[in-house]
């Protein structure tokens, strides 16, 4: 079923904090024992480790915004969504990447986040930017 307005609002506010690169703010959405799986990368466990993982990626770019395309919500706090990530490089170009994610939300906190995306165009652009 489609996600509730409250869930869409929560995701939107979360991504606003991420775009502004405010780790303490976007990290406030994470449960202490949260897990993050990003594509084929190893699972990251624990709020502080997840914050560090995202902060490392965000520090590489000027900003990373997200546009929610479709959001579905299931029982037990499971939320699936499509998004477009807008990676703004320090040199100015913006690279848009489509992604799909699954987040489990319990009592307003993310307990698990799984992101399915191919960020190869961003990686290549960052290599060119550093050259």
N, CA, C and O atoms as a DFTB+ gen file, in Angstrom:
524 C
 N C O
     1  1       0.837      -1.180       0.000
     2  2       0.000       0.000       0.000
     3  2       0.880       1.241       0.000
     4  3       2.040       1.197       0.412
     5  1       0.328       2.319      -0.456
     6  2       1.056       3.583      -0.442
     7  2       1.414       3.963       0.984
     8  3       0.699       3.616       1.925
     9  1       2.508       4.668       1.142
    10  2       2.953       5.074       2.476
    11  2       2.094       6.206       3.022
    12  3       1.516       6.993       2.272
    13  1       2.027       6.267       4.333
    14  2       1.281       7.331       4.999
    15  2       2.005       8.671       4.814
    16  3       3.199       8.711       4.519
    17  1       1.268       9.747       4.990
    18  2       1.873      11.086       4.912
    19  2       2.974      11.236       5.952
    20  3       4.008      11.851       5.695
    21  1       2.736      10.663       7.134
    22  2       3.727      10.755       8.212
    23  2       5.047      10.096       7.806
    24  3       6.120      10.638       8.071
    25  1       4.970       8.939       7.169
    26  2       6.184       8.250       6.726
    27  2       6.892       9.037       5.643
    28  3       8.116       9.164       5.679
    29  1       6.154       9.570       4.678
    30  2       6.761      10.382       3.621
    31  2       7.403      11.636       4.219
    32  3       8.487      12.040       3.798
    33  1       6.737      12.250       5.196
    34  2       7.295      13.423       5.868
    35  2       8.597      13.070       6.588
    36  3       9.577      13.810       6.503
    37  1       8.603      11.939       7.296
    38  2       9.795      11.500       8.008
    39  2      10.958      11.296       7.045
    40  3      12.064      11.764       7.314
    41  1      10.731      10.608       5.930
    42  2      11.783      10.388       4.937
    43  2      12.265      11.702       4.331
    44  3      13.463      11.897       4.131
    45  1      11.330      12.595       4.043
    46  2      11.692      13.892       3.462
    47  2      12.570      14.682       4.424
    48  3      13.582      15.251       4.015
    49  1      12.192      14.723       5.696
    50  2      12.988      15.453       6.694
    51  2      14.366      14.821       6.874
    52  3      15.365      15.523       7.033
    53  1      14.409      13.510       6.848
    54  2      15.681      12.790       6.951
    55  2      16.606      13.197       5.803
    56  3      17.780      13.496       6.022
    57  1      16.075      13.207       4.587
    58  2      16.912      13.531       3.438
    59  2      17.290      15.011       3.384
    60  3      18.323      15.351       2.807
    61  1      16.500      15.882       3.958
    62  2      16.885      17.296       4.073
    63  2      18.125      17.408       4.966
    64  3      19.063      18.135       4.638
    65  1      18.129      16.693       6.089
    66  2      19.287      16.697       6.989
    67  2      20.515      16.102       6.307
    68  3      21.632      16.583       6.495
    69  1      20.299      15.048       5.509
    70  2      21.418      14.433       4.802
    71  2      21.980      15.398       3.747
    72  3      23.196      15.534       3.609
    73  1      21.088      16.063       3.007
    74  2      21.552      16.997       1.976
    75  2      22.368      18.136       2.584
    76  3      23.320      18.615       1.968
    77  1      22.002      18.565       3.776
    78  2      22.736      19.633       4.469
    79  2      23.999      19.100       5.148
    80  3      24.767      19.874       5.720
    81  1      24.217      17.782       5.088
    82  2      25.367      17.127       5.699
    83  2      25.466      17.464       7.191
    84  3      26.498      17.911       7.691
    85  1      24.342      17.229       7.874
    86  2      24.289      17.429       9.330
    87  2      24.199      16.047       9.992
    88  3      23.105      15.559      10.274
    89  1      25.361      15.418      10.237
    90  2      25.377      14.047      10.755
    91  2      24.600      13.854      12.056
    92  3      23.924      12.838      12.220
    93  1      24.683      14.794      12.970
    94  2      23.955      14.605      14.230
    95  2      22.453      14.620      13.989
    96  3      21.695      13.966      14.706
    97  1      22.022      15.373      12.970
    98  2      20.595      15.437      12.667
    99  2      20.123      14.200      11.904
   100  3      19.133      13.581      12.294
   101  1      20.826      13.822      10.809
   102  2      20.346      12.636      10.093
   103  2      20.586      11.380      10.927
   104  3      19.845      10.406      10.795
   105  1      21.604      11.386      11.781
   106  2      21.855      10.253      12.664
   107  2      20.801      10.078      13.743
   108  3      20.669       8.997      14.317
   109  1      20.048      11.141      14.022
   110  2      19.007      11.047      15.049
   111  2      17.847      10.143      14.601
   112  3      17.008       9.757      15.414
   113  1      17.809       9.813      13.316
   114  2      16.773       8.915      12.799
   115  2      17.150       7.441      12.987
   116  3      16.317       6.562      12.767
   117  1      18.387       7.164      13.390
   118  2      18.883       5.795      13.474
   119  2      18.729       5.218      14.878
   120  3      19.010       5.891      15.869
   121  1      18.281       3.971      14.953
   122  2      18.295       3.241      16.219
   123  2      19.746       2.939      16.575
   124  3      20.606       2.852      15.698
   125  1      20.001       2.784      17.835
   126  2      21.371       2.526      18.304
   127  2      21.991       1.308      17.619
   128  3      23.177       1.321      17.293
   129  1      21.199       0.258      17.398
   130  2      21.706      -0.980      16.807
   131  2      21.340      -1.126      15.328
   132  3      21.239      -2.240      14.814
   133  1      21.143      -0.002      14.657
   134  2      20.761      -0.006      13.241
   135  2      21.776      -0.766      12.394
   136  3      22.964      -0.820      12.712
   137  1      21.272      -1.353      11.301
   138  2      22.147      -1.971      10.306
   139  2      21.925      -1.277       8.967
   140  3      20.817      -0.844       8.650
   141  1      23.002      -1.179       8.190
   142  2      22.966      -0.577       6.860
   143  2      23.651      -1.524       5.892
   144  3      24.773      -1.970       6.132
   145  1      22.967      -1.828       4.797
   146  2      23.575      -2.596       3.714
   147  2      23.457      -1.761       2.458
   148  3      22.356      -1.442       2.008
   149  1      24.603      -1.410       1.896
   150  2      24.654      -0.564       0.709
   151  2      25.138      -1.432      -0.440
   152  3      26.326      -1.737      -0.546
   153  1      24.193      -1.833      -1.309
   154  2      24.548      -2.689      -2.444
   155  2      25.226      -3.966      -1.990
   156  3      24.714      -4.674      -1.123
   157  1      26.373      -4.260      -2.571
   158  2      27.121      -5.474      -2.240
   159  2      28.169      -5.248      -1.160
   160  3      28.949      -6.152      -0.861
   161  1      28.199      -4.061      -0.574
   162  2      29.170      -3.769       0.475
   163  2      28.817      -4.532       1.747
   164  3      27.667      -4.924       1.942
   165  1      29.809      -4.742       2.609
   166  2      29.522      -5.417       3.881
   167  2      28.533      -4.611       4.728
   168  3      28.463      -3.386       4.628
   169  1      27.782      -5.316       5.551
   170  2      26.825      -4.664       6.441
   171  2      27.560      -3.769       7.447
   172  3      28.602      -4.138       7.989
   173  1      26.990      -2.588       7.677
   174  2      27.491      -1.674       8.690
   175  2      26.521      -1.768       9.858
   176  3      25.305      -1.726       9.667
   177  1      27.055      -1.896      11.067
   178  2      26.210      -2.103      12.238
   179  2      26.483      -1.022      13.274
   180  3      27.634      -0.725      13.594
   181  1      25.401      -0.438      13.795
   182  2      25.492       0.548      14.870
   183  2      25.366       1.977      14.361
   184  3      25.924       2.332      13.322
   185  1      24.620       2.797      15.112
   186  2      24.338       4.171      14.715
   187  2      25.610       4.949      14.344
   188  3      25.675       5.550      13.272
   189  1      26.601       4.939      15.211
   190  2      27.807       5.735      14.946
   191  2      28.538       5.276      13.697
   192  3      29.059       6.107      12.952
   193  1      28.590       3.984      13.453
   194  2      29.249       3.470      12.246
   195  2      28.480       3.836      10.985
   196  3      29.082       4.133       9.953
   197  1      27.153       3.817      11.065
   198  2      26.340       4.209       9.910
   199  2      26.533       5.693       9.624
   200  3      26.676       6.091       8.468
   201  1      26.539       6.505      10.666
   202  2      26.778       7.946      10.490
   203  2      28.122       8.172       9.808
   204  3      28.213       8.952       8.860
   205  1      29.162       7.500      10.281
   206  2      30.490       7.653       9.679
   207  2      30.507       7.227       8.219
   208  3      31.131       7.883       7.385
   209  1      29.821       6.129       7.909
   210  2      29.783       5.650       6.526
   211  2      29.144       6.686       5.608
   212  3      29.665       6.973       4.530
   213  1      28.020       7.242       6.034
   214  2      27.368       8.261       5.209
   215  2      28.186       9.552       5.172
   216  3      28.282      10.195       4.127
   217  1      28.771       9.929       6.302
   218  2      29.542      11.171       6.349
   219  2      30.737      11.115       5.400
   220  3      31.058      12.110       4.752
   221  1      31.397       9.957       5.314
   222  2      32.515       9.802       4.378
   223  2      32.064      10.053       2.941
   224  3      32.753      10.736       2.184
   225  1      30.916       9.504       2.568
   226  2      30.403       9.702       1.205
   227  2      29.993      11.153       0.989
   228  3      30.275      11.725      -0.064
   229  1      29.334      11.751       1.970
   230  2      28.855      13.126       1.827
   231  2      29.995      14.127       1.779
   232  3      29.875      15.165       1.128
   233  1      31.090      13.837       2.452
   234  2      32.235      14.748       2.437
   235  2      32.929      14.788       1.079
   236  3      33.695      15.710       0.801
   237  1      32.667      13.795       0.234
   238  2      33.262      13.735      -1.100
   239  2      32.592      14.681      -2.095
   240  3      33.160      14.980      -3.146
   241  1      31.378      15.155      -1.768
   242  2      30.592      15.970      -2.696
   243  2      30.117      17.245      -2.010
   244  3      30.176      17.369      -0.787
   245  1      29.643      18.191      -2.822
   246  2      29.079      19.420      -2.256
   247  2      27.768      19.120      -1.547
   248  3      27.495      19.672      -0.482
   249  1      26.945      18.234      -2.142
   250  2      25.694      17.828      -1.493
   251  2      25.133      16.590      -2.180
   252  3      25.496      16.241      -3.303
   253  1      24.226      15.941      -1.447
   254  2      23.487      14.805      -1.984
   255  2      22.037      14.972      -1.579
   256  3      21.675      14.759      -0.422
   257  1      21.212      15.353      -2.537
   258  2      19.783      15.494      -2.294
   259  2      19.046      14.265      -2.802
   260  3      19.570      13.507      -3.619
   261  1      17.838      14.076      -2.317
   262  2      17.016      12.943      -2.744
   263  2      15.615      13.411      -3.085
   264  3      15.020      14.217      -2.369
   265  1      15.102      12.898      -4.180
   266  2      13.713      13.110      -4.548
   267  2      13.019      11.765      -4.421
   268  3      13.417      10.796      -5.068
   269  1      11.991      11.700      -3.599
   270  2      11.219      10.469      -3.470
   271  2      10.298      10.346      -4.669
   272  3       9.574      11.285      -4.997
   273  1      10.320       9.198      -5.323
   274  2       9.504       8.980      -6.512
   275  2       8.234       8.216      -6.144
   276  3       7.128       8.687      -6.406
   277  1       8.389       7.058      -5.546
   278  2       7.270       6.232      -5.079
   279  2       7.644       5.684      -3.713
   280  3       8.790       5.297      -3.484
   281  1       6.672       5.651      -2.804
   282  2       6.918       5.135      -1.456
   283  2       5.769       4.202      -1.084
   284  3       4.597       4.563      -1.190
   285  1       6.129       2.993      -0.645
   286  2       5.154       2.002      -0.211
   287  2       5.486       1.592       1.214
   288  3       6.651       1.526       1.604
   289  1       4.450       1.320       1.976
   290  2       4.628       0.965       3.377
   291  2       3.895      -0.339       3.662
   292  3       2.745      -0.518       3.260
   293  1       4.564      -1.235       4.350
   294  2       3.995      -2.529       4.712
   295  2       3.853      -2.608       6.235
   296  3       4.299      -1.710       6.950
   297  1       3.245      -3.660       6.715
   298  2       3.133      -3.872       8.154
   299  2       4.517      -4.044       8.759
   300  3       5.457      -4.456       8.080
   301  1       4.631      -3.725      10.036
   302  2       5.892      -3.905      10.740
   303  2       6.902      -2.813      10.476
   304  3       8.079      -2.965      10.803
   305  1       6.459      -1.704       9.884
   306  2       7.367      -0.581       9.660
   307  2       8.268      -0.706       8.449
   308  3       9.221       0.060       8.309
   309  1       7.985      -1.656       7.573
   310  2       8.808      -1.852       6.380
   311  2       8.363      -0.861       5.298
   312  3       7.191      -0.813       4.924
   313  1       9.314      -0.083       4.812
   314  2       9.038       0.945       3.806
   315  2       9.949       0.698       2.607
   316  3      11.167       0.588       2.752
   317  1       9.353       0.613       1.434
   318  2      10.097       0.487       0.183
   319  2       9.927       1.787      -0.584
   320  3       8.839       2.362      -0.599
   321  1      10.997       2.254      -1.225
   322  2      10.827       3.453      -2.035
   323  2      11.854       3.542      -3.151
   324  3      12.962       3.012      -3.075
   325  1      11.418       4.246      -4.195
   326  2      12.297       4.627      -5.292
   327  2      12.670       6.082      -5.063
   328  3      11.866       6.880      -4.580
   329  1      13.905       6.410      -5.420
   330  2      14.331       7.797      -5.274
   331  2      15.311       8.149      -6.385
   332  3      15.835       7.283      -7.085
   333  1      15.533       9.427      -6.515
   334  2      16.579       9.932      -7.396
   335  2      17.545      10.696      -6.507
   336  3      17.181      11.678      -5.859
   337  1      18.785      10.222      -6.491
   338  2      19.829      10.926      -5.747
   339  2      20.443      11.978      -6.647
   340  3      20.815      11.692      -7.785
   341  1      20.548      13.184      -6.144
   342  2      21.165      14.286      -6.905
   343  2      22.493      14.636      -6.251
   344  3      22.555      15.385      -5.276
   345  1      23.546      14.073      -6.815
   346  2      24.897      14.275      -6.317
   347  2      25.467      15.542      -6.947
   348  3      25.678      15.579      -8.159
   349  1      25.716      16.564      -6.164
   350  2      26.329      17.799      -6.661
   351  2      27.809      17.759      -6.320
   352  3      28.186      17.724      -5.149
   353  1      28.640      17.765      -7.347
   354  2      30.080      17.711      -7.141
   355  2      30.608      19.080      -6.726
   356  3      29.971      20.104      -6.972
   357  1      31.776      19.085      -6.097
   358  2      32.378      20.351      -5.663
   359  2      32.636      21.274      -6.854
   360  3      32.591      22.496      -6.711
   361  1      32.907      20.697      -8.030
   362  2      33.175      21.513      -9.219
   363  2      31.900      21.980      -9.920
   364  3      31.972      22.708     -10.911
   365  1      30.719      21.564      -9.410
   366  2      29.470      22.078      -9.942
   367  2      28.531      21.116     -10.628
   368  3      27.318      21.270     -10.482
   369  1      29.018      20.118     -11.376
   370  2      28.081      19.228     -12.059
   371  2      27.163      18.480     -11.092
   372  3      27.534      18.201      -9.952
   373  1      25.962      18.164     -11.567
   374  2      24.994      17.387     -10.803
   375  2      24.768      16.072     -11.541
   376  3      24.486      16.058     -12.739
   377  1      24.896      14.974     -10.811
   378  2      24.697      13.649     -11.385
   379  2      23.481      13.033     -10.707
   380  3      23.435      12.923      -9.481
   381  1      22.499      12.633     -11.504
   382  2      21.285      12.021     -10.952
   383  2      21.363      10.513     -11.097
   384  3      21.671       9.989     -12.167
   385  1      21.078       9.821      -9.995
   386  2      21.153       8.369      -9.947
   387  2      19.847       7.825      -9.374
   388  3      19.402       8.264      -8.313
   389  1      19.233       6.870     -10.073
   390  2      18.024       6.212      -9.565
   391  2      18.425       5.137      -8.567
   392  3      19.441       4.465      -8.739
   393  1      17.614       4.980      -7.516
   394  2      17.890       3.978      -6.493
   395  2      16.581       3.396      -5.970
   396  3      15.508       3.973      -6.144
   397  1      16.699       2.249      -5.331
   398  2      15.588       1.641      -4.611
   399  2      16.094       1.311      -3.216
   400  3      17.231       0.871      -3.048
   401  1      15.254       1.524      -2.228
   402  2      15.662       1.300      -0.842
   403  2      14.553       0.614      -0.057
   404  3      13.370       0.696      -0.388
   405  1      14.985      -0.059       0.988
   406  2      14.072      -0.655       1.961
   407  2      14.554      -0.195       3.330
   408  3      15.713      -0.395       3.694
   409  1      13.659       0.415       4.074
   410  2      13.986       0.851       5.430
   411  2      12.939       0.254       6.359
   412  3      11.748       0.245       6.047
   413  1      13.393      -0.240       7.495
   414  2      12.481      -0.681       8.541
   415  2      12.497       0.383       9.635
   416  3      13.551       0.721      10.174
   417  1      11.309       0.906       9.954
   418  2      11.177       1.981      10.937
   419  2      10.369       1.449      12.122
   420  3       9.244       0.977      11.961
   421  1      10.958       1.535      13.303
   422  2      10.295       1.104      14.532
   423  2      10.349       2.267      15.521
   424  3      11.430       2.761      15.843
   425  1       9.196       2.699      15.998
   426  2       9.103       3.820      16.936
   427  2       9.831       5.062      16.420
   428  3      10.503       5.759      17.180
   429  1       9.688       5.330      15.114
   430  2      10.266       6.530      14.519
   431  2      11.752       6.453      14.237
   432  3      12.345       7.449      13.822
   433  1      12.378       5.296      14.450
   434  2      13.821       5.126      14.217
   435  2      14.065       4.055      13.166
   436  3      13.350       3.054      13.108
   437  1      15.081       4.272      12.333
   438  2      15.468       3.273      11.336
   439  2      16.216       2.159      12.064
   440  3      17.203       2.418      12.753
   441  1      15.750       0.926      11.912
   442  2      16.457      -0.204      12.489
   443  2      17.280      -0.948      11.438
   444  3      18.240      -1.646      11.764
   445  1      16.889      -0.789      10.172
   446  2      17.604      -1.431       9.069
   447  2      17.375      -0.597       7.813
   448  3      16.262      -0.147       7.539
   449  1      18.448      -0.403       7.062
   450  2      18.346       0.323       5.795
   451  2      19.150      -0.446       4.755
   452  3      20.308      -0.799       4.975
   453  1      18.506      -0.697       3.613
   454  2      19.158      -1.395       2.500
   455  2      18.987      -0.536       1.260
   456  3      17.871      -0.164       0.898
   457  1      20.092      -0.228       0.618
   458  2      20.083       0.673      -0.535
   459  2      20.614      -0.086      -1.746
   460  3      21.701      -0.663      -1.709
   461  1      19.830      -0.073      -2.813
   462  2      20.196      -0.760      -4.047
   463  2      20.392       0.299      -5.132
   464  3      19.434       0.914      -5.599
   465  1      21.647       0.498      -5.520
   466  2      21.978       1.573      -6.450
   467  2      23.312       1.266      -7.119
   468  3      24.147       0.545      -6.572
   469  1      23.495       1.819      -8.301
   470  2      24.776       1.748      -8.994
   471  2      25.335       3.171      -9.047
   472  3      24.922       3.977      -9.881
   473  1      26.269       3.468      -8.159
   474  2      26.859       4.808      -8.094
   475  2      28.108       4.949      -8.959
   476  3      28.885       5.884      -8.765
   477  1      28.315       4.037      -9.910
   478  2      29.504       4.100     -10.767
   479  2      29.644       5.454     -11.466
   480  3      30.765       5.956     -11.554
   481  1      28.570       6.073     -11.967
   482  2      28.742       7.387     -12.598
   483  2      29.281       8.449     -11.630
   484  3      30.033       9.334     -12.039
   485  1      28.906       8.367     -10.374
   486  2      29.413       9.315      -9.373
   487  2      30.886       9.031      -9.102
   488  3      31.701       9.952      -9.043
   489  1      31.221       7.763      -8.940
   490  2      32.611       7.383      -8.692
   491  2      33.509       7.859      -9.823
   492  3      34.581       8.410      -9.576
   493  1      33.082       7.652     -11.053
   494  2      33.872       8.086     -12.214
   495  2      34.007       9.613     -12.253
   496  3      35.087      10.132     -12.534
   497  1      32.932      10.319     -11.976
   498  2      32.982      11.783     -11.979
   499  2      33.907      12.301     -10.886
   500  3      34.626      13.277     -11.097
   501  1      33.899      11.659      -9.723
   502  2      34.798      12.077      -8.637
   503  2      36.255      11.835      -9.013
   504  3      37.119      12.647      -8.681
   505  1      36.541      10.726      -9.706
   506  2      37.901      10.463     -10.185
   507  2      38.351      11.565     -11.148
   508  3      39.477      12.055     -11.051
   509  1      37.483      11.949     -12.063
   510  2      37.811      13.024     -13.021
   511  2      38.008      14.355     -12.287
   512  3      38.887      15.142     -12.640
   513  1      37.196      14.595     -11.279
   514  2      37.285      15.842     -10.534
   515  2      38.618      15.951      -9.787
   516  3      39.186      17.037      -9.673
   517  1      39.105      14.826      -9.282
   518  2      40.366      14.814      -8.525
   519  2      41.584      14.885      -9.439
   520  3      42.663      15.287      -9.004
   521  1      41.416      14.495     -10.713
   522  2      42.567      14.425     -11.646
   523  2      43.074      15.811     -12.022
   524  3      44.028      15.932     -12.790
